[in-house]
Amino acid sequence: MDVTQLWLGVFALFLSRQKVATDSTVYVAIDRTTWGNINLLVVSFIWRKRAIPLYWKRLKKLGNSNLPTQKTVLKVALSALSDYKVVVLGDREFCSVTLARWLGEKKAYFCLRQKKSTHIQPDDENWTALGDLGLTPGTSCFFNQITVTESKGFGPVQVAGKWKRRYNGFAPEEPWFILTNLDSLDAAILAYQKRFSIEELFRDLKLGGYCLEITRVDGKRFMTIVLL
């Protein structure tokens, strides 16, 4: 039995039973988690502040995933959600403008967090690093129809920046910079916030829930136990 096809069939039934309207906007997060020698790349469906695993792949070595592997898992997710408007959410491991361009070609929306060293060129001005924009806690910015990265010149596209305000004397160490094809700051920030549901999923898989960290199975048996 093909584990992938089995799960995708169950997932399709889930969408039907939950009456998720076709052509509505749905969100998927791509992220990676590790424990021991396990390095698992997961695409998940965001649903009611939780993340449901949609497709996953165990990587052959530790460390970041590469672009071809990211495309492989996302192709499955986009195919399973072909009747919907999909917004793909990714942290800085998935900041590649090549990935963003590919998602755009697939008619998907994206919110991909960028490194502060990423350069943008607004309105034919000089190239500027995101980290030099001067954001401080409680401030934000939005650049519309600009070019990103001097070497690859990707655009026109949008970049949203937001540094959460100080609360009880605490503020995040740095702002979010999000590469997106959504059309407003609020849309980009609200979408990207949904990405953190996948952290809850990883906690469920590990010692906070199903304790996969203590299993010793491998290969297809490991992938099957993730499904279960």
N, C-alpha and C positions, 0 to 999 in steps of 0.2 A: 504494500500500500504506500502510495506517495504521501508522505507526511505533509508536504507543502500544499498539495491540492486538497487534502482532507481539511486542513485548517482554513484555507481560503473559502472552501464551501461552507464551513461553519460560520465564518465571518460574514459571508454574503447573506446567510440566513439571519444573522444578528442584525444587519442593517435593515433587512426587510421587516423583522419583528419590531424593531424600534421605530419603524416608520420614518426613517431619515429620507426626507424628500429629495428626489433626484434634482440635479442642477443647483442644490443648495451648497453653501460653502462649508467645507470640512477641513480639519487641520491634521497634519501628520508631523511627527517629530522624528528626526534621525539622530541617533546618538550611540555611544559605545560604552560598555562597561567591562571591567576586568576583575578577576579574582584568581589567585594562583597562576596557572598557565592558561587560563581561559580568557579569551578576548572576543567579546560578543558584540557584533554590530546589529542594531535593532532599528526597524522602522515601526513606529507605533501610531495608532489612531487615537486622537484625543477625544475623550468622551466624558462629560460631566466631571471635569477636573481630575480625571484619571487617564492613564494611557493603556490601551489594549494592544498587545503585540500583534502586528500585522504580518511582518516577515522578518526573519533574522538569519544571520550568517556568522558562524564561528570563523574568525580569521586565523590564518596559519601561524602567525607570529604576533608577539606583543607590539604595542605601539599604535600610532594613528592608522586609520584606514586610508586607502588610496582612492583616487577618482574613479577608476574603472569599477572597483568594488562598490563604491557609493552608488554609482549608476545602476549596477546590477540589482541591488536591493530596492532602490527607488522605482525601477521599472516595474517590479512586481506590485508595489503599492499603488502606483499610478494606474496600472492596468485594472487592479481590483476596485479602484475608485473612479473609473472612467466616466461614470454618469454624474460626477460631482465636480464642483469647483474646488480644487485642492490647493491648500497653502502649505508649503513645506517649510519647516522650522529647523534651524540648525545652529549650533554654537560655533566657536571659532575654528574647530577642527574642519568645519565644512564651509569655510569662508571663500573658497575658490570662485573667482568670477567665471571660470570655465564651467563649473557646476551650475552657477546661476544662469548662464547663457543657455545651457542644455535644458534646464527646467523651463525657461521661457519658450524654447522651441517645442517643448512638450505641452505647451499651453497651461502650465502650472504657475501659480503664484509662489513667491518665496520670501522668507525673512531670514537672512543668514548673517549672524553676528560677525563683525569684522575686527581685525586687530587694529590697534591705535596707530600702527605704522603704515596702514593702508593710505594711499594718496588719492585725492579727488581733484577734479578740475571744474569748479562751478563757473558757468558763464564765460568760458574762454579765458578765465583768469589764470594765475600761476598755480601750479600743482601744490597742494597743501596736504600735509599728513593729518589724519583725523585727530590725533593726539594734540595737535597744535591749534585746534579750533577755539580753545579757551573755555570749554564748558566747566561749570562748577556745580556742586550739589544743588539741586532744585531747578536747574536750567535744562533747556532742550533746544534742538535745531532740526530743520528739515530742508534738504536740498532736492529740488525737483529737476528732472531731466538733465542730469549731469553725466560726466565721464569719470569712470573709476579705474584706477591703476594705470600708471603711465606706460608700463610695458605692454599691456594688452588692450588698453583703450576701450573698455567695455561701457557701452551706453547707447542711447540715453536711458538712465535708470535713476532711482531715488535712493537717498541715504538719510536715515532717521537717526538722530542722536538724542540720548536722554540720560541725565545723571539724576538718580532719585534723590529727593530732598533729605536732609538730615532729620532723623527721628529719634527722640530720646538721646540726643548726643551722638548718634551713630549714623554714618552715611556709607554707602558702598565705596570701595576703594577707587573705582573708576566708572565711567559712564558706559552705556551700551551704544555701539555704533552698528546699525543694521542696514545691510544692503537689501533692497526690496523693490518689487514692481507694484506694490500697493501705492495708492495715490495720496495718502495723508500720514502725518505723524501719529495721530491717534490710532489709525488702522494698523500701522506697523507695530506700535508698542503693545496694543491689546493682543495682537496675534502672537508676537514673540513671547509674551508672558505665559502663553499656554504651553510653551516648550517644557516648562519645569514639571509638568505632569509626568514626564518620562522618568524623572528622578524618583518619583513615588513608585513607579513600576519597578525600577531597579532595586529599590528597598524591599518591595514585595518579593522579588526573586531571591534575594539574599537573606541574611540572618534576620531581617525585619519581618519576614514572611515565610516563604517556602524553603529557605535554608539550602539553596542549591550549592552554596559554597562548600558544604560538607559531603556532597555526593562524589562518587569516584568513577562514575560512568563516563564514557567517551564516545566519539564518533556519532553515528546515527542515534545511538541510545541516548546520548546527551541531548541532541536536538529534539528528540521525542519527549524527554522529560521536561524540557522548556515548554513544549506545547501543552503538556498535561498541566 
